[in-house]
């Protein structure tokens, strides 16, 4: 499980990098999508370590509920993290919001997503490293 958890955490960190690059290029739908992916993968890494598996789900709320802990983050941060789930769909299915994602996702939304992503992925990484004990 430890090796698989490391893979998921590395994937989360790579997705955070993708989100940051997308933001730099002004691609706000991609920013929010990669933020959602990074948080999802970081939580799945922790679930592998703590429970040995994770649900096949994209819902940040469900993954956090499965994890059963707050990682030292306040509820306002988790509330913003739950909002990331919508971007998994908005960035992929324009008919959900009746328009192209580029016209729907604002710079402010992307900034908020990126801040939230950094907070959750950062705490998840610390928790993974702590659980692995430097492994």
Secondary structure as GFF3:
##gff-version 3
##sequence-region A 1 135
A	DSSP	alpha_helix	2	24	.	.	.	ID=ss1
A	DSSP	alpha_helix	28	51	.	.	.	ID=ss2
A	DSSP	alpha_helix	60	67	.	.	.	ID=ss3
A	DSSP	alpha_helix	75	90	.	.	.	ID=ss4
A	DSSP	three_ten_helix	94	96	.	.	.	ID=ss5
A	DSSP	alpha_helix	101	104	.	.	.	ID=ss6
A	DSSP	alpha_helix	107	132	.	.	.	ID=ss7
###
